[in-house]
Amino acid sequence: MLASSRTAAASVQRMSSR
């Protein structure tokens, strides 16, 4: 659960960084 949330947040941040 937490791991999944962390992965999703990282993915979103990476896209947002663009």
N, C-alpha and C positions, 0 to 999 in steps of 0.2 A: 504493500500500500504506500508506505512512505517512499520507498525506492521509486515506485512508478511516478509518484507526484514529483519527485526530484528530477527524474529523467524528462518528464513533460515540461517542467519549468525551464530546464536547461535548453531543451529544443526550442521552446518559445523565445527565450532570451536570445538564442543564436539568430533566429529569424528576425527578431526585433532589432538586433544589433545592425542588421543589414539596413 
